[in-house]
Structures are given as C-alpha cells and as structure tokens.
Amino acid sequence: MSLAYNQAIDAWREEEIPVGAVIAIGGEVVAAAHNRVEGGKDPTAHAEMIALTQAAARVGDWRLEGATVFVTKEPCPMCSGALLMARVKRVCYAVSDPKMGCLGGATNLNDLPEVNHHFEIAAGGVLENECRELLQAFFRLRRTDETPPPRA
C-alpha cells in the first residue's frame, strides 16, 4: 500500500485527485499508476484502469488471475467492473467511499450473484488514515483555491 500511497502523492503533484494503484502478482509489482484524468482529459484515466492496462501488457494477458490490487481509495463503478473483468484475485483499498465506492461503500459489484468472477476484498487498515488525510487535504485546498465565477 505504501507504493500506492506514493503514486497518490505523484497524482497530487500533477494536480490530479490523489489516488494511486499498484498491482502485484506472485509478490512482484507488475504495475503502478495514479490518476491522470485531468492531464489526459480522459474520464477513464483512473489509477486502477491505468494499472490494469499496464499489468495486462506486462503479463501478456487480460486475465490477471492471482493478482492483488492495492489502491488508496475504494474503486468506483467503472474500476470495480474492470477489476472483476480482469479476474484479479484480491483488492485491498485503504479508504472507503460511501458515495461512489462499488466494493462495499455505496454498493458492492463483487456481491452480485450473477457475476461469473468474485475476488477477495480487504478494506481499511493499512495506511487508511494517511490516505484519508491526503484526500481530505487535497479537496480542502481545492475548495479554498477555487475562485467563484464572476457575477453577471
């Protein structure tokens, strides 16, 4: 999780929402990424999505069986779906997201009985406070830096 946290710091430096993701298979890191939505003007450029693409390229298969994904914030619907599609073994996230999280926060895609793959979920604990503080500080600063639009 510390590598994912470092990725989140890199995201902040690029003025992105500070979320980082790392994928390991057999104890070896095969991907590490952070959000690039703003820089790439791409709504799909979440840390998890970029890391999944990197990992698939590295192992030469879209099926990432045996992979563990470490992410600093609970994955959204898009990322949760992609993690299911990639057939990862385990997802560990630091901070729950009660509004958009789809692995236990707002809902849990992994619990759908019709889904043909399920993975283990480990939520909270490892670097949870640090990741939460990072996200909260980012949004707190973003709110104070925003200038209100001019009035007509």
trRosetta pair geometry for C-beta under 8 A, 3 or more apart (Angstrom, degrees):
i j d omega theta_ij theta_ji phi_ij phi_ji
1 4 5.3 -53 -154 39 46 114
1 5 6.2 52 146 -25 72 102
1 22 7.9 -166 -104 36 26 123
1 70 5.0 -142 -88 -171 58 128
1 72 7.4 118 -165 -90 89 67
1 92 6.7 -97 -75 120 104 122
1 94 6.1 114 -158 -68 130 111
1 126 4.4 146 7 130 157 119
1 127 4.7 -171 129 21 128 128
1 131 7.9 -79 174 -48 114 130
2 5 5.3 -48 -146 34 36 117
2 6 6.5 41 152 -21 64 100
2 127 6.6 164 -78 -61 58 146
3 6 5.6 -48 -151 33 35 114
3 7 6.7 39 148 -20 62 101
3 20 7.6 -146 126 141 55 131
3 22 4.5 64 98 -70 115 157
3 29 6.7 -94 149 -109 173 144
3 32 6.0 -86 157 -119 114 127
3 70 7.1 88 63 81 93 139
4 7 5.4 -50 -154 33 36 115
4 8 6.6 42 146 -23 65 100
4 20 4.2 158 -178 105 58 100
4 21 5.7 16 -129 -109 106 18
4 22 4.6 -117 -65 -1 83 100
4 32 7.6 -142 -88 -140 53 86
4 47 7.8 93 -153 159 91 145
4 70 4.5 -140 -32 119 137 100
4 71 5.9 -155 -156 -113 145 24
4 72 5.1 -178 138 -46 109 85
4 94 7.6 179 98 -20 131 120
5 8 5.4 -48 -152 30 36 115
5 9 6.8 41 147 -21 64 98
5 20 6.2 -155 -60 51 8 136
5 72 5.9 120 -89 -95 57 120
5 94 7.7 66 -75 -39 95 160
5 127 5.4 -104 -63 177 135 155
5 130 6.2 13 -134 116 139 125
5 131 6.2 -111 -105 -80 95 89
5 134 7.5 164 -152 -21 87 159
6 9 5.5 -46 -153 29 37 115
6 10 6.7 41 147 -19 63 100
6 20 6.7 154 68 -165 45 173
7 10 5.4 -50 -154 33 38 115
7 11 6.6 44 146 -24 65 98
7 19 8.0 -19 111 125 100 39
7 20 2.6 135 82 -142 101 123
7 21 6.7 -89 94 29 156 37
7 22 6.7 176 -12 -53 140 89
7 32 5.6 -155 -76 175 130 91
7 33 6.3 68 -160 97 141 19
7 34 4.1 -176 165 -63 89 100
7 47 6.5 111 134 -140 130 128
7 72 7.7 -160 71 -21 95 123
8 11 5.4 -45 -152 28 37 116
8 12 6.7 42 148 -21 64 99
8 18 4.1 70 177 169 88 86
8 19 5.6 -8 -110 -119 95 8
8 20 3.8 -104 -40 -10 68 104
8 34 6.1 172 -84 -125 31 116
8 47 7.8 -29 -82 -81 70 157
8 72 4.7 11 -60 -7 140 167
8 131 6.8 111 13 -129 174 85
8 134 5.9 76 132 133 131 153
9 12 5.6 -49 -155 31 35 114
9 13 6.6 38 148 -21 64 103
9 18 6.8 37 -75 -147 26 119
9 20 7.6 -10 13 -41 58 139
9 134 7.4 -90 -78 -140 68 138
10 13 5.6 -52 -152 33 35 115
10 14 6.7 20 153 -7 65 107
10 20 7.1 90 39 -92 97 120
10 34 5.0 173 80 5 102 156
11 14 5.9 -70 -155 46 32 102
11 16 4.0 -88 -173 80 86 110
11 17 6.5 -31 150 84 131 38
11 18 4.7 157 80 -116 113 48
11 19 6.2 8 17 41 174 47
11 20 6.3 -152 -13 -64 119 81
11 34 3.7 -142 -58 163 100 127
11 35 4.7 63 -138 44 133 88
11 36 7.8 -116 -120 -61 89 54
11 47 7.1 -62 -70 -72 139 115
12 15 7.5 33 -177 -81 35 24
12 16 7.0 -94 -66 59 23 65
12 18 4.2 5 -56 -83 94 116
12 134 7.1 -108 -56 -175 139 103
12 138 5.9 -121 -114 -99 105 117
14 34 7.6 137 33 101 128 126
14 36 7.3 -20 117 -111 150 69
14 38 7.6 165 133 69 92 111
14 39 5.8 -33 166 -49 121 135
15 38 6.2 -84 107 89 91 155
15 39 7.9 127 65 -57 88 91
16 19 7.9 -91 132 31 103 75
16 34 6.5 129 85 137 141 103
16 35 4.2 -179 159 96 126 102
16 36 6.2 -54 -99 -91 154 30
16 37 6.4 129 -141 36 104 79
16 38 5.4 -160 -98 26 74 110
16 39 6.6 -53 -66 -10 113 102
17 35 5.2 4 62 59 79 171
17 37 7.2 13 18 31 102 126
17 135 7.6 28 -175 -130 87 86
17 138 6.7 120 -140 133 53 150
18 34 7.5 -31 -147 -162 48 121
18 35 7.4 -128 -101 25 12 121
18 72 7.3 -55 133 97 78 155
18 134 5.1 -105 106 148 145 112
18 135 6.1 -146 66 -85 100 59
18 138 5.1 -170 4 -58 113 152
19 34 6.5 149 85 -155 52 72
19 35 4.9 73 52 -34 94 113
19 46 7.0 -23 92 -164 138 83
19 47 4.7 -141 116 -3 92 134
19 71 6.9 14 -179 -175 98 93
19 72 5.3 -162 -143 60 58 107
19 73 4.9 -71 -115 24 110 114
19 135 7.8 41 -69 -92 78 107
20 32 7.5 1 -177 -172 102 81
20 33 7.2 173 -152 94 63 41
20 34 4.6 -33 -100 -96 75 89
20 35 7.9 -92 -72 -8 45 74
20 47 5.4 -170 -135 -143 21 152
20 71 7.2 -173 94 -142 45 55
20 72 5.1 62 44 -14 74 122
21 31 7.6 -6 115 117 93 103
21 32 7.4 179 94 -146 53 42
21 33 5.5 -9 61 62 92 84
21 34 7.4 163 18 -88 69 40
21 47 3.9 144 0 137 103 104
21 48 4.7 148 -79 -82 165 54
21 50 7.5 143 55 62 120 86
21 51 4.2 -115 105 -12 115 151
21 69 6.3 -12 -166 -172 105 97
21 70 6.8 157 -154 84 53 54
21 71 4.4 -7 -103 -100 88 89
21 72 7.5 -114 -66 3 55 76
22 29 5.9 -46 -174 -135 109 108
22 31 6.8 167 -154 93 44 63
22 32 4.8 0 -109 -105 83 80
22 33 8.0 167 -80 21 45 57
22 51 6.8 -142 -104 -134 15 142
22 69 7.5 157 81 -156 44 50
22 70 4.7 -7 58 57 93 105
22 71 7.8 -174 24 -71 58 51
23 29 7.2 112 78 -155 47 60
23 30 5.4 -53 100 64 97 89
23 31 4.2 22 39 50 109 104
23 32 7.7 -146 23 -64 66 47
23 51 5.1 145 -17 162 109 113
23 52 7.2 116 -53 -84 151 45
23 54 7.5 162 34 80 124 101
23 55 4.4 -37 87 -75 152 140
23 64 7.0 -47 -173 -170 138 147
23 67 5.4 -6 -171 -171 105 119
23 68 7.2 159 -153 80 55 45
23 69 5.2 -20 -100 -101 81 72
23 70 7.7 -169 -78 21 33 71
23 88 7.7 -107 -135 -117 111 127
24 27 6.3 -5 171 -141 120 11
24 28 6.2 158 -156 75 80 31
24 29 5.2 -45 -95 -90 84 50
24 30 6.6 139 -120 7 29 82
24 67 7.0 147 76 -155 38 67
24 68 5.1 -16 62 60 91 96
24 70 7.3 32 0 -7 105 107
25 28 6.1 -29 68 61 65 86
25 30 5.3 13 14 -15 104 135
25 55 7.4 125 -25 -158 118 113
25 59 6.7 43 21 -78 165 136
25 64 7.0 -123 -78 -169 124 86
25 66 5.4 71 -147 109 92 101
25 67 4.9 -43 -81 -96 92 72
25 68 7.6 167 -81 17 43 69
26 66 6.7 16 -45 151 77 128
29 32 6.2 13 175 -46 124 106
30 54 7.3 160 134 123 72 91
30 55 4.7 79 111 -125 112 81
30 58 4.6 177 -174 93 98 151
30 59 6.3 11 -165 -43 151 99
30 67 7.4 -82 42 -120 131 110
31 50 7.9 174 177 120 119 67
31 51 4.2 127 131 -162 124 74
31 52 7.3 159 112 -52 171 15
31 53 8.0 136 -134 67 144 50
31 54 3.7 134 -125 91 110 115
31 55 3.9 -80 -19 -55 134 83
31 58 6.5 -152 -59 1 87 139
32 51 6.6 13 -112 -112 10 104
32 54 7.5 -76 30 96 38 162
33 36 7.8 -72 -179 -14 102 110
33 47 5.0 164 105 -156 88 65
33 48 7.8 -165 75 -51 118 11
33 50 3.7 -174 -176 98 158 114
33 51 4.2 -146 23 -59 115 77
33 54 6.2 171 -46 -4 119 138
34 47 5.0 -21 -136 -103 28 107
34 50 7.7 -29 47 59 24 144
35 38 7.8 53 137 8 104 85
35 45 6.7 95 -166 120 56 83
35 46 5.9 -25 -109 -138 81 46
35 47 5.1 -53 -51 -44 59 86
36 39 5.0 -63 -165 56 77 110
36 40 4.7 55 137 -7 99 117
36 42 7.0 16 106 52 87 111
36 45 4.2 -83 76 158 82 128
36 50 6.5 79 17 -62 117 149
37 40 6.7 -77 -140 52 13 92
37 41 7.9 54 165 -106 51 12
37 42 6.2 -124 -133 73 49 60
37 43 6.3 38 -143 -116 106 32
37 45 4.8 176 -79 68 49 98
37 46 6.8 23 -58 -72 107 56
38 41 7.4 13 -174 -71 27 49
39 45 7.8 -113 61 120 82 157
40 45 4.6 116 56 -53 138 165
42 45 4.0 84 85 -23 110 113
44 49 5.4 -140 165 157 81 171
44 78 6.7 -133 -123 166 76 149
45 49 6.6 -128 -130 75 20 125
45 50 6.2 39 -159 -55 66 111
46 49 4.7 88 57 7 82 105
46 50 7.1 -159 86 -5 40 87
46 75 7.9 105 142 -139 146 81
46 76 6.8 -138 -103 27 163 118
46 78 6.9 139 8 88 142 119
46 79 5.3 -89 98 -69 148 121
47 50 6.1 -62 -149 39 27 107
47 51 6.1 24 157 -17 66 112
47 71 6.5 145 97 -134 123 101
47 72 7.8 30 64 24 166 96
48 51 5.7 -59 -145 40 29 110
48 52 6.2 33 156 -23 65 105
48 69 6.8 49 -132 -175 96 139
48 71 5.8 -9 -76 -98 102 143
48 75 5.4 28 -36 -112 165 114
48 79 3.9 79 69 -151 143 122
48 82 6.7 141 128 76 109 126
48 83 6.6 -51 179 -58 131 105
49 52 5.8 -50 -148 32 29 112
49 53 6.6 29 153 -17 62 104
49 78 7.1 -17 -66 131 124 110
49 79 6.1 -105 -46 -102 83 85
49 82 5.9 69 -102 57 77 176
50 53 5.8 -55 -153 36 32 112
50 54 6.4 33 150 -18 66 106
51 54 5.5 -53 -147 37 34 113
51 55 6.1 33 156 -20 68 107
51 69 7.1 123 111 -136 139 102
52 55 5.8 -55 -143 38 29 110
52 56 6.3 29 158 -19 64 107
52 64 7.2 -116 -141 -22 78 149
52 82 5.6 -129 -12 149 173 120
52 83 7.3 -130 -84 -85 130 58
52 86 5.4 -123 -146 -72 117 154
53 56 6.0 -54 -146 35 28 110
53 57 6.5 26 156 -16 62 108
54 57 5.9 -62 -153 38 28 109
54 58 6.2 27 153 -22 66 110
55 58 5.5 -55 -146 36 31 113
55 59 6.3 6 165 2 68 108
55 64 5.6 34 128 -109 130 134
55 67 6.5 64 178 -125 150 148
55 86 7.8 64 84 -169 126 142
56 59 6.6 -66 -139 49 25 91
56 60 7.8 176 168 -7 54 3
56 61 6.5 -112 -150 89 73 33
56 62 4.9 15 -136 -105 129 50
56 64 6.7 -86 -78 -61 72 104
56 86 7.2 -111 -68 -131 109 112
57 60 7.5 25 -175 -73 26 42
59 64 6.8 129 40 -111 150 74
61 64 7.5 165 97 -69 90 50
62 85 7.9 -41 156 137 113 92
62 86 6.4 -116 166 -122 72 71
63 86 6.9 153 -130 -174 30 51
63 87 4.8 -3 -150 45 80 136
64 67 3.9 -14 153 -4 105 143
64 86 4.6 7 21 160 111 105
64 87 6.1 159 50 72 58 76
64 88 5.1 -5 92 -85 111 72
65 87 5.1 -27 -71 126 75 117
65 88 7.7 -166 -100 -116 26 22
65 89 6.5 75 -169 -55 48 94
66 89 5.3 29 -119 -31 14 135
67 86 7.4 -41 51 134 143 115
67 88 4.5 -73 78 -132 102 86
67 89 5.8 155 54 14 43 88
67 90 7.7 -150 106 40 48 68
68 88 7.2 124 -97 -180 19 108
68 89 6.2 -46 -70 70 64 100
68 90 4.4 -10 -116 69 83 106
68 91 7.6 176 -161 -82 57 27
68 92 6.6 20 178 -2 102 108
69 83 6.3 -96 16 -126 160 120
69 88 5.5 -6 -17 -167 111 161
69 90 7.1 -173 26 97 66 57
69 91 4.8 -12 63 -115 105 72
69 92 7.0 180 89 29 53 66
70 92 5.0 -15 -108 71 67 106
70 93 7.7 153 -163 -87 43 43
71 74 7.6 118 100 -100 117 15
71 75 6.2 57 86 -57 163 88
71 79 7.9 123 -129 155 168 144
71 91 7.0 -15 16 -168 112 93
71 92 7.3 154 25 85 64 55
71 93 4.8 -23 74 -105 89 89
71 94 7.5 -134 103 6 48 81
72 93 7.1 16 100 -156 8 76
72 94 5.0 -22 -152 30 48 125
72 95 6.5 13 154 15 64 102
72 127 7.4 -65 -124 111 83 121
72 131 4.3 -171 -168 -138 94 127
72 134 7.4 -41 175 67 141 136
72 135 7.8 166 136 -49 114 110
73 93 6.4 -7 132 -170 12 117
73 94 6.9 -40 -69 59 37 87
73 95 4.9 -29 -112 66 67 103
73 97 5.8 60 174 -50 99 118
73 101 7.7 -125 160 -90 80 104
73 131 6.7 -172 -62 163 70 122
73 135 6.5 95 -79 -77 127 144
74 93 4.8 124 -87 123 52 158
74 95 6.5 -107 -13 97 81 57
74 96 5.1 36 -31 -137 137 39
74 97 4.2 -146 59 12 111 93
74 100 8.0 158 94 91 101 70
74 101 3.4 16 113 -127 135 121
74 102 7.5 158 152 29 103 44
74 103 5.6 -152 -160 47 98 99
74 104 6.9 -116 -136 54 138 88
74 105 4.9 135 104 -27 163 129
74 123 7.1 17 -90 -128 106 110
75 79 3.7 -128 -161 99 108 116
75 80 4.5 150 108 -60 117 73
75 83 6.3 131 51 -12 178 136
75 91 7.0 -60 -4 -172 128 145
75 93 6.8 -139 -16 -74 74 146
75 101 6.9 89 65 -142 39 68
75 102 6.2 -61 101 51 81 88
75 103 5.8 63 47 -13 94 119
76 79 5.1 84 48 19 72 102
76 80 6.7 -135 93 -8 30 94
76 97 7.4 -44 -82 88 65 155
76 100 4.8 -20 -120 151 89 111
76 101 7.1 -79 -94 -99 41 32
76 102 6.2 52 168 1 26 109
77 80 5.8 -57 -139 38 25 111
77 81 6.2 25 161 -18 62 109
77 100 7.1 -94 -14 -174 83 80
77 102 4.7 112 -88 -49 52 151
77 109 7.0 120 -137 -50 65 132
78 81 6.0 -62 -155 37 25 110
78 82 6.4 22 152 -17 63 109
79 82 5.5 -53 -145 37 34 112
79 83 6.3 38 154 -22 66 103
79 102 7.8 153 65 45 76 116
80 83 5.7 -53 -149 34 30 112
80 84 6.7 32 151 -17 62 103
80 102 3.8 -119 3 89 159 115
80 103 5.5 -171 -115 -51 119 88
80 109 4.6 131 135 29 125 134
80 110 7.2 -106 -172 -36 109 85
81 84 5.7 -54 -152 35 34 111
81 85 6.3 32 152 -18 67 107
81 102 7.6 -9 -32 109 74 153
81 109 6.1 -104 -73 -175 65 167
82 85 5.5 -53 -144 39 34 113
82 86 6.1 31 156 -19 66 108
83 86 5.8 -55 -143 38 29 110
83 88 5.3 -49 -169 22 83 128
83 91 5.8 33 -179 -76 152 134
83 119 6.9 -87 146 23 105 150
84 87 7.7 32 171 -70 35 38
84 109 6.2 -104 -36 126 142 119
84 110 6.8 -166 -85 -92 111 68
84 115 6.1 -66 -165 -164 139 132
84 117 5.6 149 -171 79 76 106
84 118 7.9 -12 -128 -99 96 34
84 119 7.2 -144 -102 -3 60 108
85 117 7.9 146 -91 46 18 138
87 117 5.3 -104 -111 -146 72 158
87 119 8.0 146 -174 -67 34 111
88 91 6.4 82 103 -59 136 86
88 119 5.3 16 91 -104 78 155
89 119 5.8 136 159 -139 17 102
89 120 6.6 4 149 21 67 100
90 119 5.8 -169 -84 173 26 105
90 120 4.2 -17 -111 65 86 103
90 121 7.5 177 -158 -77 64 25
90 122 6.8 22 -180 -2 108 103
91 103 6.3 -100 96 -133 141 163
91 119 5.8 83 -8 110 92 132
91 120 7.3 177 26 88 59 56
91 121 5.4 -13 67 -112 93 70
91 122 7.4 -172 95 31 47 68
92 121 7.8 152 -87 -165 39 46
92 122 4.2 -11 -110 68 83 108
92 123 7.7 -167 -152 -74 50 32
92 126 6.9 11 166 44 125 131
93 96 7.5 112 107 -79 117 46
93 103 6.9 122 11 69 138 139
93 121 7.8 -24 15 -163 96 90
93 122 7.7 157 23 86 51 61
93 123 5.8 -6 63 -118 86 69
93 124 7.9 13 95 -36 67 40
94 124 6.9 67 -170 -114 37 30
94 125 7.7 -116 -131 59 60 52
94 126 6.3 -96 -103 85 88 69
94 127 5.1 -53 -120 89 136 85
94 128 4.8 -176 -177 -97 81 52
94 130 7.7 -61 -177 65 149 79
94 131 3.9 90 109 26 145 157
94 132 7.4 -139 133 -35 104 75
95 124 7.5 73 -97 -95 28 66
95 128 6.0 134 -76 -151 65 72
95 131 4.8 -145 -27 110 113 115
95 132 4.8 149 -105 -75 127 79
95 135 6.4 -133 75 5 172 146
96 101 5.7 -78 -172 -15 63 173
96 104 6.5 -80 -128 96 110 103
96 105 4.7 158 -180 -91 87 99
96 123 6.1 48 -74 -177 95 125
96 124 6.7 -19 -31 -59 98 99
97 100 5.2 -39 140 61 128 73
97 101 3.3 143 64 -45 86 101
97 105 4.4 1 74 -135 53 175
97 106 7.1 -35 111 -18 79 95
98 101 6.6 -5 -57 25 18 114
98 105 4.8 -133 -86 -175 31 93
98 106 6.1 107 175 -66 38 68
99 105 7.2 -32 29 145 34 124
99 106 5.9 -1 148 -68 12 121
100 105 7.1 9 71 97 36 137
100 106 6.0 17 -89 -10 7 140
101 104 6.4 -36 132 65 121 60
101 105 2.5 72 64 26 125 137
101 106 5.4 145 57 5 62 81
101 107 7.9 175 99 39 61 50
102 105 7.1 -42 -36 46 24 94
102 106 6.5 -30 -79 59 57 97
102 107 5.5 -6 -130 73 69 84
102 108 6.6 140 172 -112 51 26
102 109 4.8 29 158 -14 111 105
103 108 5.7 53 -155 -129 27 77
103 109 7.0 -46 -81 35 59 83
103 110 5.9 44 -130 -3 79 121
103 121 5.4 176 172 -126 116 139
103 123 7.2 175 114 -78 107 118
104 108 5.0 42 -70 -86 47 111
104 121 6.6 158 -31 144 126 154
104 123 5.8 -81 57 -59 155 159
108 111 4.2 59 102 1 112 114
108 112 8.0 -169 107 -27 68 69
109 112 5.9 -25 -168 -8 50 114
109 115 7.1 100 160 -69 77 151
110 115 7.2 -107 -142 68 31 161
110 118 5.5 96 -172 -143 85 80
110 119 6.3 -88 -128 46 126 72
110 121 6.2 168 50 -41 168 126
112 115 4.5 92 81 -20 102 107
115 118 6.5 109 98 -68 117 77
122 125 7.3 -57 163 35 98 131
124 128 4.8 25 -154 -93 64 144
125 128 5.7 101 35 -27 16 121
127 130 4.7 -56 -165 48 80 116
127 131 5.3 81 132 -25 93 101
128 131 6.1 -63 -146 40 25 106
128 132 6.1 23 159 -18 64 111
129 132 5.8 -57 -144 38 28 111
129 133 6.1 28 158 -19 65 108
130 133 5.8 -55 -145 37 28 111
130 134 6.4 32 154 -22 62 106
131 134 5.6 -51 -148 33 31 115
131 135 6.6 29 155 -14 64 105
132 135 5.9 -58 -150 39 31 108
132 136 6.1 26 156 -15 67 111
133 136 5.8 -57 -141 41 29 109
133 137 6.0 30 160 -20 65 109
134 137 6.0 -56 -145 37 24 109
134 138 6.4 28 155 -22 61 108
135 138 5.7 -55 -150 32 29 114
135 139 6.5 16 159 -8 65 108
136 139 6.2 -62 -147 42 30 102
136 140 6.0 33 155 -23 66 110
137 140 5.6 -53 -141 37 29 114
137 141 6.3 26 160 -14 64 107
138 141 6.2 -64 -154 39 24 105
138 142 6.2 24 152 -21 63 111
139 142 5.3 -50 -140 36 35 116
139 143 6.3 38 158 -22 66 102
140 143 6.1 -55 -153 33 27 109
140 144 6.7 15 154 -9 62 109
141 144 5.9 -62 -146 42 33 104
141 145 5.9 29 158 -19 69 113
142 145 5.9 -60 -142 39 27 109
142 146 6.6 37 158 -35 62 101
143 146 6.1 -47 -151 16 29 113
